[in-house]
Amino acid sequence: MAEDFDCAICQSRVDMRWSRYRHDGPIAPVCRRCETYYGRHRSVPMAGAFRDRREVRRGLALSEALRCEAAQQKWRQADARA
Ligand SMILES: [Zn+2]
């Protein structure tokens, strides 16, 4: 039974009340929107089981979100020095 959770990327609350019955519903710890947005990556495999590809996409989404945050902090520091 899937519990409600807070997205690890955008921190929004994910309501699993209806989503748990959907095969394409959100899977903790990333909401569907972040999974789609940050998971757009060419290394996501085109072959393999649907569920396995989503596992890969969620991992990529998490690493991509971290990379974006790190880049933003780097630029903010560069701005502060200028
Ligand atoms: Zn999210």
PDB file of the backbone (N, CA, C, O) and the ligand in Angstrom, with CONECT records:
HET     ZN  A 101       1
ATOM      1  N   MET A   1       0.845  -1.199   0.000  1.00  0.00           N
ATOM      2  CA  MET A   1       0.000   0.000   0.000  1.00  0.00           C
ATOM      3  C   MET A   1       0.877   1.243   0.000  1.00  0.00           C
ATOM      4  O   MET A   1       1.682   1.443   0.909  1.00  0.00           O
ATOM      5  N   ALA A   2       0.721   2.062  -1.003  1.00  0.00           N
ATOM      6  CA  ALA A   2       1.569   3.260  -1.112  1.00  0.00           C
ATOM      7  C   ALA A   2       1.037   4.377  -0.228  1.00  0.00           C
ATOM      8  O   ALA A   2      -0.153   4.692  -0.246  1.00  0.00           O
ATOM      9  N   GLU A   3       1.940   4.967   0.545  1.00  0.00           N
ATOM     10  CA  GLU A   3       1.596   6.086   1.431  1.00  0.00           C
ATOM     11  C   GLU A   3       1.796   7.405   0.689  1.00  0.00           C
ATOM     12  O   GLU A   3       2.555   7.478  -0.277  1.00  0.00           O
ATOM     13  N   ASP A   4       1.096   8.458   1.162  1.00  0.00           N
ATOM     14  CA  ASP A   4       1.372   9.795   0.654  1.00  0.00           C
ATOM     15  C   ASP A   4       2.819  10.156   1.001  1.00  0.00           C
ATOM     16  O   ASP A   4       3.358   9.680   2.000  1.00  0.00           O
ATOM     17  N   PHE A   5       3.443  10.993   0.178  1.00  0.00           N
ATOM     18  CA  PHE A   5       4.823  11.401   0.474  1.00  0.00           C
ATOM     19  C   PHE A   5       5.073  12.802  -0.051  1.00  0.00           C
ATOM     20  O   PHE A   5       4.314  13.319  -0.871  1.00  0.00           O
ATOM     21  N   ASP A   6       6.171  13.423   0.442  1.00  0.00           N
ATOM     22  CA  ASP A   6       6.614  14.717  -0.069  1.00  0.00           C
ATOM     23  C   ASP A   6       7.668  14.449  -1.131  1.00  0.00           C
ATOM     24  O   ASP A   6       8.584  13.654  -0.921  1.00  0.00           O
ATOM     25  N   CYS A   7       7.534  15.117  -2.270  1.00  0.00           N
ATOM     26  CA  CYS A   7       8.498  14.930  -3.358  1.00  0.00           C
ATOM     27  C   CYS A   7       9.888  15.348  -2.891  1.00  0.00           C
ATOM     28  O   CYS A   7      10.046  16.384  -2.246  1.00  0.00           O
ATOM     29  N   ALA A   8      10.900  14.536  -3.220  1.00  0.00           N
ATOM     30  CA  ALA A   8      12.270  14.821  -2.792  1.00  0.00           C
ATOM     31  C   ALA A   8      12.842  16.026  -3.527  1.00  0.00           C
ATOM     32  O   ALA A   8      13.831  16.605  -3.076  1.00  0.00           O
ATOM     33  N   ILE A   9      12.247  16.415  -4.641  1.00  0.00           N
ATOM     34  CA  ILE A   9      12.787  17.530  -5.429  1.00  0.00           C
ATOM     35  C   ILE A   9      12.022  18.821  -5.153  1.00  0.00           C
ATOM     36  O   ILE A   9      12.632  19.815  -4.759  1.00  0.00           O
ATOM     37  N   CYS A  10      10.703  18.834  -5.348  1.00  0.00           N
ATOM     38  CA  CYS A  10       9.950  20.093  -5.214  1.00  0.00           C
ATOM     39  C   CYS A  10       9.231  20.191  -3.868  1.00  0.00           C
ATOM     40  O   CYS A  10       8.613  21.214  -3.573  1.00  0.00           O
ATOM     41  N   GLN A  11       9.304  19.142  -3.053  1.00  0.00           N
ATOM     42  CA  GLN A  11       8.716  19.132  -1.713  1.00  0.00           C
ATOM     43  C   GLN A  11       7.184  19.232  -1.690  1.00  0.00           C
ATOM     44  O   GLN A  11       6.592  19.432  -0.630  1.00  0.00           O
ATOM     45  N   SER A  12       6.551  19.095  -2.846  1.00  0.00           N
ATOM     46  CA  SER A  12       5.086  19.143  -2.818  1.00  0.00           C
ATOM     47  C   SER A  12       4.540  17.801  -2.336  1.00  0.00           C
ATOM     48  O   SER A  12       5.137  16.748  -2.556  1.00  0.00           O
ATOM     49  N   ARG A  13       3.384  17.872  -1.670  1.00  0.00           N
ATOM     50  CA  ARG A  13       2.759  16.676  -1.122  1.00  0.00           C
ATOM     51  C   ARG A  13       2.129  15.873  -2.261  1.00  0.00           C
ATOM     52  O   ARG A  13       1.397  16.424  -3.084  1.00  0.00           O
ATOM     53  N   VAL A  14       2.415  14.577  -2.305  1.00  0.00           N
ATOM     54  CA  VAL A  14       1.840  13.726  -3.341  1.00  0.00           C
ATOM     55  C   VAL A  14       0.751  12.867  -2.718  1.00  0.00           C
ATOM     56  O   VAL A  14       1.009  12.054  -1.830  1.00  0.00           O
ATOM     57  N   ASP A  15      -0.454  13.059  -3.195  1.00  0.00           N
ATOM     58  CA  ASP A  15      -1.620  12.332  -2.694  1.00  0.00           C
ATOM     59  C   ASP A  15      -1.743  11.021  -3.455  1.00  0.00           C
ATOM     60  O   ASP A  15      -2.001  11.014  -4.659  1.00  0.00           O
ATOM     61  N   MET A  16      -1.559   9.918  -2.751  1.00  0.00           N
ATOM     62  CA  MET A  16      -1.560   8.611  -3.412  1.00  0.00           C
ATOM     63  C   MET A  16      -2.933   7.943  -3.376  1.00  0.00           C
ATOM     64  O   MET A  16      -3.074   6.778  -3.748  1.00  0.00           O
ATOM     65  N   ARG A  17      -3.948   8.692  -2.925  1.00  0.00           N
ATOM     66  CA  ARG A  17      -5.269   8.094  -2.731  1.00  0.00           C
ATOM     67  C   ARG A  17      -5.777   7.403  -3.999  1.00  0.00           C
ATOM     68  O   ARG A  17      -6.261   6.272  -3.951  1.00  0.00           O
ATOM     69  N   TRP A  18      -5.658   8.112  -5.151  1.00  0.00           N
ATOM     70  CA  TRP A  18      -6.145   7.525  -6.395  1.00  0.00           C
ATOM     71  C   TRP A  18      -4.999   7.014  -7.251  1.00  0.00           C
ATOM     72  O   TRP A  18      -5.160   6.079  -8.035  1.00  0.00           O
ATOM     73  N   SER A  19      -3.832   7.645  -7.089  1.00  0.00           N
ATOM     74  CA  SER A  19      -2.698   7.318  -7.961  1.00  0.00           C
ATOM     75  C   SER A  19      -2.233   5.878  -7.811  1.00  0.00           C
ATOM     76  O   SER A  19      -1.686   5.306  -8.754  1.00  0.00           O
ATOM     77  N   ARG A  20      -2.441   5.289  -6.652  1.00  0.00           N
ATOM     78  CA  ARG A  20      -1.916   3.943  -6.439  1.00  0.00           C
ATOM     79  C   ARG A  20      -2.592   2.920  -7.357  1.00  0.00           C
ATOM     80  O   ARG A  20      -2.080   1.814  -7.531  1.00  0.00           O
ATOM     81  N   TYR A  21      -3.700   3.269  -7.926  1.00  0.00           N
ATOM     82  CA  TYR A  21      -4.379   2.336  -8.829  1.00  0.00           C
ATOM     83  C   TYR A  21      -3.956   2.513 -10.276  1.00  0.00           C
ATOM     84  O   TYR A  21      -4.380   1.762 -11.154  1.00  0.00           O
ATOM     85  N   ARG A  22      -3.098   3.534 -10.522  1.00  0.00           N
ATOM     86  CA  ARG A  22      -2.659   3.813 -11.887  1.00  0.00           C
ATOM     87  C   ARG A  22      -1.284   3.208 -12.121  1.00  0.00           C
ATOM     88  O   ARG A  22      -0.418   3.286 -11.250  1.00  0.00           O
ATOM     89  N   HIS A  23      -1.073   2.607 -13.282  1.00  0.00           N
ATOM     90  CA  HIS A  23       0.246   2.039 -13.564  1.00  0.00           C
ATOM     91  C   HIS A  23       1.270   3.140 -13.817  1.00  0.00           C
ATOM     92  O   HIS A  23       2.471   2.913 -13.668  1.00  0.00           O
ATOM     93  N   ASP A  24       0.804   4.343 -14.204  1.00  0.00           N
ATOM     94  CA  ASP A  24       1.744   5.432 -14.473  1.00  0.00           C
ATOM     95  C   ASP A  24       1.689   6.513 -13.392  1.00  0.00           C
ATOM     96  O   ASP A  24       2.107   7.647 -13.625  1.00  0.00           O
ATOM     97  N   GLY A  25       1.178   6.166 -12.222  1.00  0.00           N
ATOM     98  CA  GLY A  25       1.107   7.115 -11.117  1.00  0.00           C
ATOM     99  C   GLY A  25       2.478   7.360 -10.500  1.00  0.00           C
ATOM    100  O   GLY A  25       3.444   6.672 -10.831  1.00  0.00           O
ATOM    101  N   PRO A  26       2.564   8.342  -9.600  1.00  0.00           N
ATOM    102  CA  PRO A  26       3.857   8.658  -8.982  1.00  0.00           C
ATOM    103  C   PRO A  26       4.382   7.530  -8.103  1.00  0.00           C
ATOM    104  O   PRO A  26       3.610   6.792  -7.492  1.00  0.00           O
ATOM    105  N   ILE A  27       5.711   7.407  -8.047  1.00  0.00           N
ATOM    106  CA  ILE A  27       6.372   6.445  -7.166  1.00  0.00           C
ATOM    107  C   ILE A  27       7.325   7.248  -6.277  1.00  0.00           C
ATOM    108  O   ILE A  27       8.118   8.046  -6.777  1.00  0.00           O
ATOM    109  N   ALA A  28       7.246   7.035  -4.942  1.00  0.00           N
ATOM    110  CA  ALA A  28       8.130   7.757  -4.010  1.00  0.00           C
ATOM    111  C   ALA A  28       9.584   7.512  -4.413  1.00  0.00           C
ATOM    112  O   ALA A  28       9.895   6.418  -4.884  1.00  0.00           O
ATOM    113  N   PRO A  29      10.484   8.477  -4.250  1.00  0.00           N
ATOM    114  CA  PRO A  29      10.297   9.767  -3.569  1.00  0.00           C
ATOM    115  C   PRO A  29      10.128  10.957  -4.513  1.00  0.00           C
ATOM    116  O   PRO A  29      10.319  12.097  -4.090  1.00  0.00           O
ATOM    117  N   VAL A  30       9.776  10.725  -5.778  1.00  0.00           N
ATOM    118  CA  VAL A  30       9.710  11.843  -6.733  1.00  0.00           C
ATOM    119  C   VAL A  30       8.302  11.931  -7.312  1.00  0.00           C
ATOM    120  O   VAL A  30       7.727  10.915  -7.701  1.00  0.00           O
ATOM    121  N   CYS A  31       7.736  13.159  -7.373  1.00  0.00           N
ATOM    122  CA  CYS A  31       6.403  13.314  -7.957  1.00  0.00           C
ATOM    123  C   CYS A  31       6.474  13.150  -9.473  1.00  0.00           C
ATOM    124  O   CYS A  31       7.552  13.219 -10.063  1.00  0.00           O
ATOM    125  N   ARG A  32       5.340  12.939 -10.082  1.00  0.00           N
ATOM    126  CA  ARG A  32       5.300  12.649 -11.514  1.00  0.00           C
ATOM    127  C   ARG A  32       5.821  13.821 -12.344  1.00  0.00           C
ATOM    128  O   ARG A  32       6.471  13.627 -13.371  1.00  0.00           O
ATOM    129  N   ARG A  33       5.522  15.055 -11.878  1.00  0.00           N
ATOM    130  CA  ARG A  33       5.937  16.245 -12.625  1.00  0.00           C
ATOM    131  C   ARG A  33       7.458  16.359 -12.647  1.00  0.00           C
ATOM    132  O   ARG A  33       8.046  16.606 -13.700  1.00  0.00           O
ATOM    133  N   CYS A  34       8.102  16.182 -11.483  1.00  0.00           N
ATOM    134  CA  CYS A  34       9.561  16.260 -11.416  1.00  0.00           C
ATOM    135  C   CYS A  34      10.197  15.097 -12.171  1.00  0.00           C
ATOM    136  O   CYS A  34      11.223  15.262 -12.830  1.00  0.00           O
ATOM    137  N   GLU A  35       9.585  13.926 -12.072  1.00  0.00           N
ATOM    138  CA  GLU A  35      10.122  12.764 -12.792  1.00  0.00           C
ATOM    139  C   GLU A  35      10.147  13.032 -14.290  1.00  0.00           C
ATOM    140  O   GLU A  35      11.104  12.680 -14.979  1.00  0.00           O
ATOM    141  N   THR A  36       9.079  13.664 -14.789  1.00  0.00           N
ATOM    142  CA  THR A  36       9.005  13.967 -16.222  1.00  0.00           C
ATOM    143  C   THR A  36       9.965  15.087 -16.588  1.00  0.00           C
ATOM    144  O   THR A  36      10.675  15.009 -17.591  1.00  0.00           O
ATOM    145  N   TYR A  37       9.980  16.150 -15.745  1.00  0.00           N
ATOM    146  CA  TYR A  37      10.780  17.328 -16.072  1.00  0.00           C
ATOM    147  C   TYR A  37      12.277  17.047 -15.991  1.00  0.00           C
ATOM    148  O   TYR A  37      13.016  17.316 -16.938  1.00  0.00           O
ATOM    149  N   TYR A  38      12.721  16.506 -14.855  1.00  0.00           N
ATOM    150  CA  TYR A  38      14.154  16.269 -14.664  1.00  0.00           C
ATOM    151  C   TYR A  38      14.599  14.947 -15.279  1.00  0.00           C
ATOM    152  O   TYR A  38      15.796  14.712 -15.441  1.00  0.00           O
ATOM    153  N   GLY A  39      13.660  14.093 -15.616  1.00  0.00           N
ATOM    154  CA  GLY A  39      14.015  12.779 -16.157  1.00  0.00           C
ATOM    155  C   GLY A  39      14.109  12.755 -17.675  1.00  0.00           C
ATOM    156  O   GLY A  39      14.330  11.700 -18.270  1.00  0.00           O
ATOM    157  N   ARG A  40      13.938  13.952 -18.324  1.00  0.00           N
ATOM    158  CA  ARG A  40      14.110  13.990 -19.776  1.00  0.00           C
ATOM    159  C   ARG A  40      15.596  13.895 -20.042  1.00  0.00           C
ATOM    160  O   ARG A  40      16.317  14.877 -19.865  1.00  0.00           O
ATOM    161  N   HIS A  41      16.052  12.779 -20.446  1.00  0.00           N
ATOM    162  CA  HIS A  41      17.485  12.590 -20.626  1.00  0.00           C
ATOM    163  C   HIS A  41      17.697  11.521 -21.665  1.00  0.00           C
ATOM    164  O   HIS A  41      16.959  10.537 -21.720  1.00  0.00           O
ATOM    165  N   ARG A  42      18.698  11.712 -22.485  1.00  0.00           N
ATOM    166  CA  ARG A  42      18.872  10.763 -23.586  1.00  0.00           C
ATOM    167  C   ARG A  42      19.361   9.408 -23.123  1.00  0.00           C
ATOM    168  O   ARG A  42      19.286   8.437 -23.875  1.00  0.00           O
ATOM    169  N   SER A  43      19.865   9.321 -21.885  1.00  0.00           N
ATOM    170  CA  SER A  43      20.337   8.019 -21.434  1.00  0.00           C
ATOM    171  C   SER A  43      19.218   7.164 -20.832  1.00  0.00           C
ATOM    172  O   SER A  43      19.468   6.042 -20.393  1.00  0.00           O
ATOM    173  N   VAL A  44      17.986   7.687 -20.807  1.00  0.00           N
ATOM    174  CA  VAL A  44      16.873   6.844 -20.374  1.00  0.00           C
ATOM    175  C   VAL A  44      16.663   5.776 -21.441  1.00  0.00           C
ATOM    176  O   VAL A  44      16.434   6.101 -22.606  1.00  0.00           O
ATOM    177  N   PRO A  45      16.739   4.511 -21.053  1.00  0.00           N
ATOM    178  CA  PRO A  45      16.644   3.440 -22.058  1.00  0.00           C
ATOM    179  C   PRO A  45      15.284   3.415 -22.761  1.00  0.00           C
ATOM    180  O   PRO A  45      14.249   3.656 -22.141  1.00  0.00           O
ATOM    181  N   MET A  46      15.303   3.122 -24.062  1.00  0.00           N
ATOM    182  CA  MET A  46      14.074   3.029 -24.833  1.00  0.00           C
ATOM    183  C   MET A  46      13.514   1.616 -24.782  1.00  0.00           C
ATOM    184  O   MET A  46      12.344   1.392 -25.095  1.00  0.00           O
ATOM    185  N   ALA A  47      14.363   0.652 -24.383  1.00  0.00           N
ATOM    186  CA  ALA A  47      13.919  -0.737 -24.308  1.00  0.00           C
ATOM    187  C   ALA A  47      13.815  -1.164 -22.856  1.00  0.00           C
ATOM    188  O   ALA A  47      14.312  -0.470 -21.968  1.00  0.00           O
ATOM    189  N   GLY A  48      13.185  -2.279 -22.608  1.00  0.00           N
ATOM    190  CA  GLY A  48      13.069  -2.800 -21.249  1.00  0.00           C
ATOM    191  C   GLY A  48      11.674  -2.602 -20.710  1.00  0.00           C
ATOM    192  O   GLY A  48      10.834  -1.944 -21.324  1.00  0.00           O
ATOM    193  N   ALA A  49      11.444  -3.186 -19.544  1.00  0.00           N
ATOM    194  CA  ALA A  49      10.117  -3.125 -18.941  1.00  0.00           C
ATOM    195  C   ALA A  49       9.768  -1.691 -18.558  1.00  0.00           C
ATOM    196  O   ALA A  49      10.636  -0.917 -18.153  1.00  0.00           O
ATOM    197  N   PHE A  50       8.508  -1.349 -18.689  1.00  0.00           N
ATOM    198  CA  PHE A  50       8.021  -0.002 -18.371  1.00  0.00           C
ATOM    199  C   PHE A  50       8.458   0.423 -16.972  1.00  0.00           C
ATOM    200  O   PHE A  50       8.944   1.537 -16.777  1.00  0.00           O
ATOM    201  N   ARG A  51       8.285  -0.465 -16.012  1.00  0.00           N
ATOM    202  CA  ARG A  51       8.605  -0.150 -14.623  1.00  0.00           C
ATOM    203  C   ARG A  51      10.111   0.060 -14.433  1.00  0.00           C
ATOM    204  O   ARG A  51      10.525   0.945 -13.683  1.00  0.00           O
ATOM    205  N   ASP A  52      10.926  -0.749 -15.109  1.00  0.00           N
ATOM    206  CA  ASP A  52      12.385  -0.595 -15.000  1.00  0.00           C
ATOM    207  C   ASP A  52      12.820   0.742 -15.561  1.00  0.00           C
ATOM    208  O   ASP A  52      13.673   1.411 -14.977  1.00  0.00           O
ATOM    209  N   ARG A  53      12.241   1.145 -16.696  1.00  0.00           N
ATOM    210  CA  ARG A  53      12.614   2.427 -17.296  1.00  0.00           C
ATOM    211  C   ARG A  53      12.228   3.573 -16.375  1.00  0.00           C
ATOM    212  O   ARG A  53      12.935   4.578 -16.293  1.00  0.00           O
ATOM    213  N   ARG A  54      11.107   3.422 -15.683  1.00  0.00           N
ATOM    214  CA  ARG A  54      10.723   4.479 -14.741  1.00  0.00           C
ATOM    215  C   ARG A  54      11.678   4.531 -13.554  1.00  0.00           C
ATOM    216  O   ARG A  54      11.953   5.612 -13.033  1.00  0.00           O
ATOM    217  N   GLU A  55      12.185   3.383 -13.120  1.00  0.00           N
ATOM    218  CA  GLU A  55      13.186   3.360 -12.042  1.00  0.00           C
ATOM    219  C   GLU A  55      14.403   4.173 -12.472  1.00  0.00           C
ATOM    220  O   GLU A  55      14.912   4.998 -11.713  1.00  0.00           O
ATOM    221  N   VAL A  56      14.863   3.930 -13.699  1.00  0.00           N
ATOM    222  CA  VAL A  56      16.025   4.652 -14.224  1.00  0.00           C
ATOM    223  C   VAL A  56      15.721   6.141 -14.294  1.00  0.00           C
ATOM    224  O   VAL A  56      16.550   6.971 -13.924  1.00  0.00           O
ATOM    225  N   ARG A  57      14.518   6.474 -14.774  1.00  0.00           N
ATOM    226  CA  ARG A  57      14.165   7.882 -14.945  1.00  0.00           C
ATOM    227  C   ARG A  57      14.110   8.619 -13.598  1.00  0.00           C
ATOM    228  O   ARG A  57      14.506   9.781 -13.498  1.00  0.00           O
ATOM    229  N   ARG A  58      13.617   7.928 -12.576  1.00  0.00           N
ATOM    230  CA  ARG A  58      13.558   8.576 -11.261  1.00  0.00           C
ATOM    231  C   ARG A  58      14.957   8.817 -10.706  1.00  0.00           C
ATOM    232  O   ARG A  58      15.217   9.858 -10.103  1.00  0.00           O
ATOM    233  N   GLY A  59      15.859   7.856 -10.910  1.00  0.00           N
ATOM    234  CA  GLY A  59      17.244   8.042 -10.472  1.00  0.00           C
ATOM    235  C   GLY A  59      17.879   9.209 -11.200  1.00  0.00           C
ATOM    236  O   GLY A  59      18.563  10.031 -10.590  1.00  0.00           O
ATOM    237  N   LEU A  60      17.656   9.282 -12.498  1.00  0.00           N
ATOM    238  CA  LEU A  60      18.195  10.381 -13.299  1.00  0.00           C
ATOM    239  C   LEU A  60      17.609  11.717 -12.868  1.00  0.00           C
ATOM    240  O   LEU A  60      18.313  12.726 -12.811  1.00  0.00           O
ATOM    241  N   ALA A  61      16.301  11.716 -12.561  1.00  0.00           N
ATOM    242  CA  ALA A  61      15.638  12.952 -12.146  1.00  0.00           C
ATOM    243  C   ALA A  61      16.268  13.478 -10.870  1.00  0.00           C
ATOM    244  O   ALA A  61      16.506  14.679 -10.746  1.00  0.00           O
ATOM    245  N   LEU A  62      16.541  12.594  -9.920  1.00  0.00           N
ATOM    246  CA  LEU A  62      17.157  13.012  -8.666  1.00  0.00           C
ATOM    247  C   LEU A  62      18.556  13.588  -8.905  1.00  0.00           C
ATOM    248  O   LEU A  62      18.900  14.632  -8.350  1.00  0.00           O
ATOM    249  N   SER A  63      19.358  12.912  -9.726  1.00  0.00           N
ATOM    250  CA  SER A  63      20.715  13.401  -9.962  1.00  0.00           C
ATOM    251  C   SER A  63      20.694  14.699 -10.757  1.00  0.00           C
ATOM    252  O   SER A  63      21.514  15.586 -10.521  1.00  0.00           O
ATOM    253  N   GLU A  64      19.758  14.817 -11.701  1.00  0.00           N
ATOM    254  CA  GLU A  64      19.658  16.038 -12.504  1.00  0.00           C
ATOM    255  C   GLU A  64      19.226  17.224 -11.636  1.00  0.00           C
ATOM    256  O   GLU A  64      19.735  18.332 -11.800  1.00  0.00           O
ATOM    257  N   ALA A  65      18.287  16.990 -10.715  1.00  0.00           N
ATOM    258  CA  ALA A  65      17.846  18.053  -9.818  1.00  0.00           C
ATOM    259  C   ALA A  65      19.004  18.524  -8.943  1.00  0.00           C
ATOM    260  O   ALA A  65      19.153  19.722  -8.702  1.00  0.00           O
ATOM    261  N   LEU A  66      19.824  17.591  -8.468  1.00  0.00           N
ATOM    262  CA  LEU A  66      21.005  17.951  -7.666  1.00  0.00           C
ATOM    263  C   LEU A  66      21.979  18.774  -8.496  1.00  0.00           C
ATOM    264  O   LEU A  66      22.535  19.763  -8.018  1.00  0.00           O
ATOM    265  N   ARG A  67      22.182  18.355  -9.747  1.00  0.00           N
ATOM    266  CA  ARG A  67      23.117  19.060 -10.623  1.00  0.00           C
ATOM    267  C   ARG A  67      22.638  20.491 -10.871  1.00  0.00           C
ATOM    268  O   ARG A  67      23.436  21.428 -10.851  1.00  0.00           O
ATOM    269  N   CYS A  68      21.326  20.657 -11.105  1.00  0.00           N
ATOM    270  CA  CYS A  68      20.761  21.990 -11.336  1.00  0.00           C
ATOM    271  C   CYS A  68      20.952  22.867 -10.102  1.00  0.00           C
ATOM    272  O   CYS A  68      21.335  24.031 -10.218  1.00  0.00           O
ATOM    273  N   GLU A  69      20.688  22.313  -8.930  1.00  0.00           N
ATOM    274  CA  GLU A  69      20.829  23.081  -7.695  1.00  0.00           C
ATOM    275  C   GLU A  69      22.289  23.497  -7.490  1.00  0.00           C
ATOM    276  O   GLU A  69      22.572  24.630  -7.100  1.00  0.00           O
ATOM    277  N   ALA A  70      23.212  22.564  -7.757  1.00  0.00           N
ATOM    278  CA  ALA A  70      24.632  22.872  -7.604  1.00  0.00           C
ATOM    279  C   ALA A  70      25.045  23.976  -8.570  1.00  0.00           C
ATOM    280  O   ALA A  70      25.796  24.877  -8.197  1.00  0.00           O
ATOM    281  N   ALA A  71      24.562  23.912  -9.805  1.00  0.00           N
ATOM    282  CA  ALA A  71      24.907  24.925 -10.799  1.00  0.00           C
ATOM    283  C   ALA A  71      24.372  26.289 -10.381  1.00  0.00           C
ATOM    284  O   ALA A  71      25.057  27.302 -10.524  1.00  0.00           O
ATOM    285  N   GLN A  72      23.131  26.311  -9.859  1.00  0.00           N
ATOM    286  CA  GLN A  72      22.557  27.584  -9.406  1.00  0.00           C
ATOM    287  C   GLN A  72      23.371  28.185  -8.277  1.00  0.00           C
ATOM    288  O   GLN A  72      23.619  29.391  -8.261  1.00  0.00           O
ATOM    289  N   GLN A  73      23.795  27.340  -7.318  1.00  0.00           N
ATOM    290  CA  GLN A  73      24.594  27.857  -6.206  1.00  0.00           C
ATOM    291  C   GLN A  73      25.923  28.396  -6.703  1.00  0.00           C
ATOM    292  O   GLN A  73      26.412  29.414  -6.214  1.00  0.00           O
ATOM    293  N   LYS A  74      26.504  27.713  -7.672  1.00  0.00           N
ATOM    294  CA  LYS A  74      27.779  28.154  -8.239  1.00  0.00           C
ATOM    295  C   LYS A  74      27.626  29.535  -8.879  1.00  0.00           C
ATOM    296  O   LYS A  74      28.470  30.412  -8.700  1.00  0.00           O
ATOM    297  N   TRP A  75      26.528  29.713  -9.633  1.00  0.00           N
ATOM    298  CA  TRP A  75      26.313  30.996 -10.297  1.00  0.00           C
ATOM    299  C   TRP A  75      25.997  32.093  -9.305  1.00  0.00           C
ATOM    300  O   TRP A  75      26.411  33.238  -9.488  1.00  0.00           O
ATOM    301  N   ARG A  76      25.257  31.747  -8.241  1.00  0.00           N
ATOM    302  CA  ARG A  76      24.955  32.757  -7.216  1.00  0.00           C
ATOM    303  C   ARG A  76      26.244  33.238  -6.555  1.00  0.00           C
ATOM    304  O   ARG A  76      26.396  34.427  -6.277  1.00  0.00           O
ATOM    305  N   GLN A  77      27.171  32.311  -6.304  1.00  0.00           N
ATOM    306  CA  GLN A  77      28.462  32.699  -5.709  1.00  0.00           C
ATOM    307  C   GLN A  77      29.247  33.571  -6.661  1.00  0.00           C
ATOM    308  O   GLN A  77      29.874  34.546  -6.247  1.00  0.00           O
ATOM    309  N   ALA A  78      29.215  33.222  -7.952  1.00  0.00           N
ATOM    310  CA  ALA A  78      29.932  34.014  -8.948  1.00  0.00           C
ATOM    311  C   ALA A  78      29.335  35.419  -9.025  1.00  0.00           C
ATOM    312  O   ALA A  78      30.064  36.398  -9.184  1.00  0.00           O
ATOM    313  N   ASP A  79      28.003  35.518  -8.911  1.00  0.00           N
ATOM    314  CA  ASP A  79      27.331  36.813  -8.934  1.00  0.00           C
ATOM    315  C   ASP A  79      27.742  37.657  -7.731  1.00  0.00           C
ATOM    316  O   ASP A  79      27.985  38.857  -7.852  1.00  0.00           O
ATOM    317  N   ALA A  80      27.817  37.004  -6.564  1.00  0.00           N
ATOM    318  CA  ALA A  80      28.146  37.715  -5.335  1.00  0.00           C
ATOM    319  C   ALA A  80      29.551  38.293  -5.397  1.00  0.00           C
ATOM    320  O   ALA A  80      29.823  39.351  -4.830  1.00  0.00           O
ATOM    321  N   ARG A  81      30.451  37.585  -6.097  1.00  0.00           N
ATOM    322  CA  ARG A  81      31.835  38.047  -6.190  1.00  0.00           C
ATOM    323  C   ARG A  81      32.001  39.182  -7.187  1.00  0.00           C
ATOM    324  O   ARG A  81      32.914  39.999  -7.063  1.00  0.00           O
ATOM    325  N   ALA A  82      31.112  39.233  -8.181  1.00  0.00           N
ATOM    326  CA  ALA A  82      31.256  40.229  -9.253  1.00  0.00           C
ATOM    327  C   ALA A  82      30.912  41.638  -8.758  1.00  0.00           C
ATOM    328  O   ALA A  82      30.979  42.597  -9.527  1.00  0.00           O
TER     329      ALA A  82
HETATM  330 ZN    ZN A 101       8.251  17.122  -7.385  1.00  0.00          ZN2+
END
